[in-house]
Amino acid sequence: MPDYGHDLRFGINLVPVANPVHNIVALAQIADQAGLDYVTFQDHPYNNTFVDAFSLMTWVAAQTEQIRVAGNVLNLPLRPPAMLARSSAALQILSNGRYELGLGAGAFWDPIAAMGGPRRTPGEATRALEEAIDLIRQIWNTELRGGVRFSGEFYQVSGMTRGPEIRAEIPIWLGAYKPKMLKLLGQKGDGWLPSMGYMEVEGFADGNARIDDAAVNAGRRPEDIRRMFNIMGSFLRADRGWLKGTPQMWAEQLAELSLRDGVSTYLLGTQDPADIQTFAEEVAPAVREIVAKARGEELPIDHRRPSLTSYTRETDASRSERIDYDAIPESLKAASVAPDQPGYDRVRSTYMQSGTPGLVLMASSAEQVAEGLEYVQKQDVSFSLRAGGHGSGGLSTNDGGIILDVSRINDISVIDEETRRIRVGTGATWGMVAEALAPHGWAMTSGDFPDVGVGGIVTTGGIGLLARKYGLTIDNMVAAEIVLADGSFHRVSETENPELFWGIRGAGGNLGVVTHVELTALPVENVIVGQFVFDASDLTEFLVNWGAYMKAAPRELQAFAYYSPRRRGSDATMQTLMVWSNDNADAAVAALNPILDIAPVLQQGATIVPYSAIMQPVNQAHSGQQTLRARSGLLDELNRETAEAIKALMEAGRVPWANFRHVGGAVNDVPADATAYAHRTQDVCFTAFDLYPDRRNIDPAWQKFAPFVHGDYLNLETDTSERTVREIYPTPTYERIQRLKSQYDPKNVFNRNFNIPPVK
C-alpha cells in the first residue's frame, strides 16, 4: 500500500534544554503561529541539562493555541504506565485535546538504572511496552465498570480507579525499528515514529510490510496506523542530498516519500526559528500541494498554511550529454536512476560524501553487473563502484558519471553448518550479517559500525572488533565470486584462480566487482564490551601508557580509541571501546582492570552482550552529510617518540577528531605476502579526521608526521595520490597487483580507487 491516504501533518522536535528554557517555549509559539501541527520534545530524564519533558509539554500547551504537543518519545522505563495514563489524560483535558502519547521501550540503560529504573534486554523492553499499552488503555476506558486489575510480567495494578474521562481517544505513537517492535506496533499502536540517523528512508518499505501484516493478523486495518518521520536537514542552497537544499527540493523529496511509502507526518529537528518558518511556510504547503495533485484531491483552503502557486525541481545535477540513456541494458532500465527521476537524491551520494552522478545503475545480480560493465565502458564518463556502506572517501560516487551500485546483492546464507561456512552478498552491511549469524551463535570481525558495507571490507582488509583474536575479515575469507572488466564470471579461492584470490584480499577494487564472498564464521556468541572515557589533557602521557597497556594485553582484547581535543567548555577526552572476544568475565576483568591506571577515568562500564547487540543493523541515510577528509597511517608502536609526534600533528593540523585501532595479535600471525594487504607487523592504525577541509588543510602537518608512518589502511584514507598508494602497497605487493591488473583489467576500467595502473 504505497499511500495510506492520511492527511499530511508537520511539526518540530525540540531538545528541552534547561538554560534558557524560555527559548524553547518561544520556538513552540513560533511553530504554533506558523500553522504547524505538532511540537514534540525529546525525553531523557537522566540528562541534567534538560527540563522534564512532561512538565514542559504542559507549560507549552498552556502558552499556545492550536498546536498539539507530544513526547518524542517518552521514556517508559522511568515513567510508570499507571501514572503516565493519569498524566496523559489530564494533559489531554487541559489542552482541549491537543496531546498525543509517544512512547519508547527504552534505551541508554546505564543512566536509566542510575536513576533507579530497570535494566532490560531488548526482548524484555518490548514485552514491557506491550503491557504498558494494554494497561494505559484499560485505565482510559471509563466505559468499563470496576477498578483496573492488571497482573503482568513487569507491571501490576490491583483495583485502581479508571479515568479521568477523556474527550477523545489519545493516539499512541511508538518509536520502533526491530521486527518484534514493528509487530507490536501493527497490533496495538496508532503511529510509527522512526528517526533519520537510525533508519534510512528505504527502511519504510520493510517496516510498513511488517506493520501491515501484524495489523491484518490482529484484525486491524493498516491505514489505522499513521506513518511518521523525525527528520533533519539544511536549507543551504549550496548543499546537496537528502533534505539538503532549497525548500522546493525538500518538498519534492518528502512528497515522494508520502506517495511511495505513506509517510504523512514530518517532525523537523531544529532549534532555529528561521528553519521553523521555512518549514511551515514553504515546505509544508508545497508537499501538501504535490500530494493532493497526485491523489487527485482538492487542496483544503487554510489561510494559516499558505500554498505555493508554482513548484519546480531545483538541482545542480542533470542528464549528461555524454551518457546514452537509451542504451541502458533492458535488465537495468527499471533499476536505473537519472537526475530527473524520483529517488535520485537517495542514491546520488554516499554516507559521507556528496555526488551528482549522471546515472546510477542498481544491479541485483552478477549478470546485471556484467551487463552494466559492458554498458559503462561504452560511455565517455567516469565510473564508480558502490556497495552498501559508508564510502568515506567519496570514490563510490562522482559528478556527471555513472555509479554501478550492488547494494541490492545483499543475500546471506549458511553453506555448511559444521564448518560455519557462509556466503554473503557484497551489498550487505555487517549489521545485516551479524543479525543473520546470531541465531547460530556465530559472528564475523568486520569493522566497528553495523552500517559498514561488506564489499568495502572484503576487498581491502577489515580491522574489526574481533581482529586481534581472529585476524582481519579477509583472513577469514575462503572463496569469492567476481565479475571482471570483460564481463566474465570467476570463482576464486586457494585452489581456483589462486593468484586472483590473493589480489582481491586487499586490492579487490582494482581488479573487478566482487559480488559474493564465502567466509568462515567465528564461534562467537557473547562478548564483553567495556566503554571508558579518560581525561586526555596530557595526550602524550596517555598514548605512552595506552600503547604499553595494549602491547601487553591478551589478543582476546580489541581496543578502538577516539580522541577529541579540548574545545570551548570541554576538556580533551579519549573515549575507548573495548571488546573481549568471549564471555569469560573473570578473564575480561583481569585484562581490563589495568586500564584504570592509564589516566584519570571520567566514565566507565562493562557488560556482557551478544555480539549482534553491538552490530545491530541500521538504515543509515546516504545523503553526503559530511565533507570528510582523513589521513591514515599504520604505526609500529605507540612509544613516547610517536606519541609526541601525534600530539604535534593534532596541534599543528588543528585536527578535530582522531581514531586509534589496535591490530597485532592474529592480524600479525599472517605472512606479509599471504594477501594483498601486506602490513603484518604494525601495532596501531591511526587516523586523523578533518571534518572541515574547506577551512583548513591537514596535509602539511601530516607530511611532518609521515616518517612515523609505516604503511596505510585504505578504508580510512581519503588521499589517493601515488605516494599514498605506495604507502598502502609496498613495492613487492604493488608490482604483483600490477601484473594482475595488466592481465584482468588492461584498460584500467576500475580506476576510481587507490589505483594501480596496468603495465603499458
N, C-alpha and C positions, 0 to 999 in steps of 0.2 A: 504494500500500500504506500505509494510514493507521497501522497498528501492526505493527511487526516482531516483536512477541512477546518481546522481550528482558526479562530480569529487570531491575528498577529498582535503580539504584545511586546513591549520594550521597556527596559528598566536599567538600573545601575546596581552594581555590587560594591559596597564601600567597606574599607578597613576601619573598624571602630576605634581609631586611635584616641587615647585619653587626653592628649595635650596638643592643640586646644580642641576640646570636643565640640565647641560651638561651630567650628568649621564644618564638621560632619553634618550637623543639623542644617547649616546653610546650604550644603550641597543637596541634601534631601529636598529642601524647599525649592531650589532651582529646578530640580527634576520634576517636582510637582507642578510648578508654574509652567514648565516647558511642555507638559502634557504627557510625560512618561507614565507607564502603568505601575511600575514597581520600584521600590528602593529596598535593597536587601543588604544584610550585614553578615560578615564572617563571624564565626563563633569559636573563639579559642579562649575559654575562661582562665586557663593557666598562664596566659600572657599578661604580665603586669603592666604593659603599656597600653592595653585595650580596656575600654569600659565594657561592662556586661551587655551583651547583645540584646537580651530580652528587655532590660531596663531602657536601653537606647531605642528599641523599636516602639516602646510605649510612649516615650517622650517625643519621638519624631511623629508618631501618629497624631499626637495632640497638637503638633506645630504645623501640620499640613492639612490639606482639604480633600484631595481626591486620590492621591497616590496610595497604593497598597504597600504594606510592609511585610517582610518575611526574613527568617534566618536563612543563611546560605552557607552551610546548613547547620542546624542546631546540634550541639554535641550531646547525643543521647546518653553516653555513659556518665556524664556529670549532671544530667537533668532527669531525675526520676519521672517516669511517664505519668504516674498519677498526678503529680504536682504540675507537670507540663500540660496535661489536659486541662486542669483548672486555670492555669495562667493563660493558655491559648484561648479558652472560652471567654475569659474576662477581656482580653485584648480585642477579640472579635466584636464583643458587645460595645466596648468603649470606643472603638474606631468606626463603629457603624458598618461593620462587615468588611473592613479594609485590611484584613490579616489572613495570611496563609502560612501553613506549617511546613517548613523544610527541615528534614531530618537526615542525620548521618549516623552510620553504625559505629563510628569511632575511628580514630587514628591517633598517632603520636601517643602511644600508650605509656611511655615513661612519665611525661608531665601529668597525664590523667591519673596514673597511680600515685604520683607525688601529692595530688590533691585529695587522695583518699578514694578515688574511683577504682573501678575494676580494671584488670588487665585481661583482655580476651583475645583468643585466637580469631582468625577471620571467620571460621565456621560458627564460633560462639557469638561473635558480634552480629552475624546475620540472624541467628535464631533469636537473640535478644531484641533485635529490631522488629522482627515479626511479632513477638509477644507484645512489644510496646505499642505497635499499631493497633493490635486487637484490643488491648486494654484501654488505650486512649479513646477509641471509637465506642467502646462499651460505656465509658464514663460520659461521653457526649450524648449517648442515646437516652433521652429523657422519656421516650415513649414506653420504655420497659418499666415495669414496677419492681420495687425492691432494690436493695443495695447491690453494689457490684462485688462479685466474688470472682477472684482470678487466682489460680494456682499454677504458676509456670515454673520453668527451669530457672529463670532469672528474676522474675517479678511475681509478687504475691500481694493480693488485696483481699481483705476479709470484711466485706459488707459496707464499704464506703458508699456514701450517697452519690447519686448521679448529678450531672449538671455543672453549672447553671445552664438553663435552656438557651441555646444559641439560635440566631435568626436564620442562618443557612449553614449547610454543611461546610466545614473547613477543609479545603483540599490539603492533602499530604503529599509533598514532594520528597523524593529520595535521591540522594547523591549516590549513584550506583555505577559499577563498571564490570564486576565479575559475574559469571553466569548465575550463581545462586542468588546474588542480589537482584539481578535483572529478572529472574524468575519470580522472586518475591514482589518486585515492583509490578509485574504483569498481573499477579494475583490480587494485590491489595493496595497499590499506590495510585495516586492521581496525577503525578507529574514526574518526569525523568529529568534530572538536572546534573549532567556531566559538565566538565570544565576543560577548556583549552589548556594544554600543558599536561593534562592527564589523559586526554583522549583526542585523537585526530578526527577530523570530520568524517573520514571513511569509516570510523567506528560506529556511526549511526546505523549503517545497514545491518551489521550483525546484531547490534544491540536491539534495534527495532524488531528484528525477526524473533529474538529470544523473548522479548517482552510480549509481542503479539501472540506467540504460541502459548505462553503461560496464561495470558488473558483469556484466550479462547478456551483453553482447557479448564479454566476456572469459571467459565460461563459468563465472561465479560466481553465487551466489545473493545478491540484495540484502540478505537477512536475515543474511548473514555479516558485515555491517558495522554496528557499533554506532553509534548517533547520540547525540552528547554535546553539552553546552552549558555554557560558562562563564557564570555568572550573577552578578548583584549586585543589592542592593536594601536595603530598610529595613523593620524590623518595627514602626515607629512607627504606632500606631493612627490618628493624625491625618492621615497621608499617604494619597494615593490613587494609583491607576495600577498599571502592571505591576510586580509584586513590590514594592509599597509598601503595606503594610497588615498585617493580622493574619496569623499563621501559617496560619489556615484559608483566608484569601484566597490566600496563596501556594500552598497545596496544590491548590486548585481550578485555578489558572492553570497550574501545572506538570502536573497530571493531564490537563488538556485538551490540552496540547502533546504529552504522551506518546501519548494516544489518537489525536490527529489527525495528528501528524507523526512519530510513532515515536521521539521522544527518550526515551532510557532511562537517561541518566547526567547528573546535575546537579552541577556543581562551583561552590561558592559562594566568591566572592572576598571575604575578610574577614580582619581581624586581631583580631576581638573575640571573646573566649571565650563571652560570653553569646549572641552570634549563632550560634556553632557549636553550643551546647547546644540552642538553639531549633530550629535547622535539623535537628538529629539527632533530637530527642525529640518534636517536634511536627509539623514539615513532612514529613519523610521518611515516617513511618508513615502519615500521612493520605493522602499521594499514593499509597502502595502500596495502601491500603485502597480508594480510589476506583477505581484502575486495575484491581485484582483483581475488584472488583464488576462493572465494565463488561465485563471479559473473561469473567466467569462462572467465575472461579477461586477456589479456597480460598486464603486468605492464609496463607503458611507461618508457623508459630509460632516466633518468635525472641525470646527474653527480653532480648536486647541491644537490640532495637528495639521499644519499647513502641508499641502501637497505640491510636489514638483510637477510642473506642467510639461516638462520635456526631460528626457533621460537618454543619454548615450554613454557607451563604454569609453573610458579613458584608459589607455595603457601605452607603455613605451615599447611594447612588442607588437610585431605584425608579421604576416606571412612573408617569407623570404622569396625573392625572385630567383634565387639560386637553388631552390628546392622544388622538385617536380612532384607536387602533391597528388596529381592524377595517377602517378606511377606507384603509389604506395601499394604493397602486396595485398591481395584480397583478404588474406587471413588476418592482416593487421589493420585494415581500414577502420573496423569498428573499435579497435583498441588504440587508435592514434588520436592525438590531441594537438591541434594547431592553436595559435594565439587567439583566434577569433571564435574558439569553440568553448562551450561550457566545461568547467573543470580545469581549465588551463592553469589557473592560479594555484591549484593544489599540486601540480606536477612540474611546475617550471623551475622550482628551487630545490635545494637540499635543506636539511635541518638547519645548517649553519649559514650557507651562502646563497645569495640571490642569483637568479639567472633569468634570461629571456630567450630561450631556445626558439627556433623556428618550427620545431616539431618534436613531439615526444611519442615514441613507439612503446606500447606496453605489451611486452611479449609474455605469453603464458606457457610456452613450451620451447624445447630445444629447436624444434622445426621452425617455429616463428623467429627464434633468434637467428637461425641460418638465413631465412628469407630477409630479415631485417638487415643483416650484414651485407647481403648481396645488394640490396637497395641503397644502403648508406654509401657504399663505395662508388655508386654512380652519381652521387650528389657532390657538388663542389662547395661543401661547408664542413666545419669542424664537427667532430663526432665524440660523444661521451657515453660511457657505460655507467649504469647506476643499478645498485642492488636495493636493499631495503633499509639502510642505516643512515648514519649522520652525514657522510660526505663532507667532513670538516674543511678540507682544503679547497672545495669548490670545483674539483676536477670532474665530478659527475653531473655538472650542469654546464651551460655555456650561454653565449649570447649569439643568437642567429643561426645556430647549428642544429644538430639532431641529437636527441638522447635516446638510447636503447635501454629501456628500463625492464629489469627482470624481477621486480618485487612481487609479481603475481606467481612466480615459480617458488612457492613457499611451502610445499608439502614436506611432511616429516613422517617417517615410518621406521619401524623396527625390522631389520633384515634377519637378525639372528639373536634370539633372547639369550642363548647360552654364552655367546661371545660378546654380548652387548653391542653388536654392530648395528648402526643406524644409518639411514640415508636422509639427507637434508637438502632441500632446495635452497639455492643461494640467495633467493629473495626474502627468505625468512629473517626474523630477528632472533637474537639469543634469548629474549624473554619468551618467545614462542617455543623455542627448543627446550628451555628449562621447564615450561609448563607441560610439554609432551613427555619429557623424561621422568617427571616427578612420580607418576604412578608406579614406575618400575624401580624407584629408589636409586635413580641414576642422575648424573649431572654432566656438564661439559665446561671446561675452563674456556672463557670467551670474552674477556673484557670486563668492564666494571659497570656498564649500564645495560638494562634489558633491551633498549631500542637500538643498540648497535647491530648492524647488519651482518648476517652470516658471510655474504660474499666478500665484504671488505676484509674480514679477518682471515678466512681460509686461504686467501691468496697473498697474504702478507706476513702473518705471524700469529698474534693472539696472546698478548701479555694479560692474562686473566686473573680472576680471584683465586684460582687454584693452581697457578702456574709453577710456583716453587716446588709443589708436591708432584704435579702431573705433567709439567712441561707446557710448551706453547700449544695453542689449538692445533696448529699444523703438525705437531709431533704426535697427535692422536688421529691423524688422517690416514686412512688405509687405501683409499681409491677416490677417483673423481671422474666426472663426465665433462667434456669440454668441446665447445664449438670453435673451430679455428677460422681464420680470416677467409679461407676459401669455402667456408660453409660446411666443411666435413666434420663428422662426429667422431670423437675418440674417447675411449675409456682408458684411464691411466692408473697405474699402481706400481708397486715394486717389480712386478713381472710383466706388465703391459705398458709399453711406451715409458720405460722407467726414467729416461732422461727428461722427458716432458713432465713426468710426475715430480721429479726433483725440482724443475723450474717453477711450476705453479705454486709450490710451497715457499713463497717469498717474493715471487715476481710474476704472479699469475696475470695481473692486469696488462702486462706487456705481451702476453702470448696468446690470449684468446678469451672466450667467455665461458667461465666455469658455471655450469647450470646446476649440478648436483655434486655433493661430496658424501663419502662414506667415512664415518668416524667410529672409533671405539669409545663408547660412553664410559664414564667413570663411575666406580661403585661408591658414589657419594650421595647420601640422602640428607642428613642433618649436618649442619656446620655450626661453629660458634663464631658469632660476629661481635667484635669489640669496636666501639667508637669512642675516641678520645679527642679532646680538644686541649691543646697546650698553649701556654704563653710563649710565643716565639719572638719576643722582643730582641733577644740575643740569638739571631739566626745562625751565626757561625757555630756557637756552642751547641745549639740544638742539633744541627746537622752532624756535627762530630759525634755526639752521643748517640744520635739516631742511627747513624751509619754503623757504629760499633755494635749496637744492640742487634740490628738486623743481620749483620755478618755472622753473629754467633747464634742467631735464632734457628730453631729446628725448621726444616723445609716444609713441615706441615703448616707453618705460619706465613701467610701472604700479607703484605702491607702496601697500601696506597696512602700517600700523604698529600694534602692540599694546603698550600701556603697562601695566606692573604696578608699583604703588608699593612703597616699602620696607615690608617686613614683618619680623617677628622672624626673625633668622637669614639674611635675604637683602636685598640692596640693590635699589633701583629699577632696572628694566630696560625697554628698548624692543626688542621683537622685530619685525623687519621682514621682510615677504615682498615680494620684487621680481620682477617678471616682464617680461622683454624679449620683445616680441611676434614674434620670428623667431629663427633660429638663427645669426645673424651674430655670431660670438663676438668678433671684434675690436671691432665697434661696441659690443657689450654691455659688454665690459671697459672701454672708454674711458668709457662712461656710468656704470659702477659704481665705478670707482676713486676718484673724489672723495668717495664716501660714507665712506671710511675716515678722513677728516679731520673728520667731524662731531662725533664724541665717541669716548671710549675703546671699542674693539671687544673684546667678550668672546668672540664666536664668529663665524665667517664661513664661507661656502661658496657655490659656484655650480656649476650643472651644466646640460647640455643634455638636455631630456627631451621626449617627446611631450606636447602639451597634455593629452591624455587621461590621462596619468600623474598629473597633479596634480588631476584631476577624476574619479578612479575611482569608479564607483557604489558606494554602500554602502547597507545596510539599517539605518537608524538607528531605534532604538526610540522611538516617540512615546508617551512614558509620563509626560508632565508632570513631568520630572525636576527642574525648577528654577522657582522663582517669581522671574521676572526682571522688572526694571523698567529701562527705558532712556530716556534723554533725548538727543535728537539735534539737530544743527543744522549748516547749511551756513555756512562761513566764507569771506569774500572772500580772505583770505590768512593765512598764519602769520607775522605780524610780531611784533616784541617786545611790543607792547601786548596783542595777542591771546594770546601765549604766557604772559604774566604773569597774564592773566585765567584761562587754563586751569589754571595752577598753583594759583591761589587757589581755583578751583572744586574741584579734586581734594582739596585740604586741608580746605576747609570742609565739603564733602559727604562726606568720607571715602570717596571713590569707589574701589572695589577693582580696577577694570579700565576701560580706555578704548581706543578704536579710532580711527585716523585713516585715511581713504581719500581718496587724491588723485584729483581729477577734472581739469577743464581739458582741453586738447588737443581731440580730436574731439568730446567732450561739449559743449564751448562753441562749436563751429562751427555748431550748430543754432540757428535763431532761437527766441527765448523763446516765441513763440506757435505754434510748429510742432506741439507736442504739449501734453497737459495736464500734463506735467512741465515747469515753466516756468523752472527755475533753471539758466541757461546762462552765468553769469558767474563763479560761485564757484570757488575752487581746492580746497577741502577739505570733506569730510563728516566731522564729529567726533561721536562717540557716547560718552557716559559710562554705564557699566552699573552698576546697583545690584543685586547678587546676593542681598541680604538686606533687601528693602524693609520687612519686618515689624519690623526692628530700627532702622531709621532712615529718613529722608525726604530725598531728594536735591533736592526741588523748591525749597526756599528758597534753596539755594546756586545752583541753576540760574537762578532768577529774577534774581539779581545778574549772572549771566553773559549773560543774554538780549540785552543791547544789542549784543553781538558777533555774534549770530546773524542771518543774512540768508537765511532760507529753511530748509526742513526736508525730510528724506527719510523718508517714512512707513514704509518697511520696517524702519527701525532705531529706531522711536519707539513707545513704549507709551502715551503720554499722548494721549487722544482728545478733549481739551477743544476748545471753539470757538476758543480762542486758538491752539492748535497747528494746527488745521485751516486757519486763516487764514494761518499761517506756511507750511504746505505749499502752499497755493494762493493766490497773490497775487490781489488783487481782480479784475482783468480775467479771469483764469483761473477763479476761483471763480464769477463771475457767468455765464460761458459754460457751465461744467459744470452750474450750477443750472438753466439753460434746458434743457439736455439731460435733466436729472433730471426736470424737470416734464413733459417730453414722453414719456420712456420708462419712468419709474418714479414716476408721480404719487402713488402711495400709500406711497412710501418703503419698499417691501418690503425693499430692500437697505440696511438701516440699521445693521447691526452692523459698522461700519467707521469710517474717518475721515469721518464723514457730512456730506454737503452736502444739506440738506433741499430738496425741491421748493418752488417758489413757491406760496404758499397763495392 
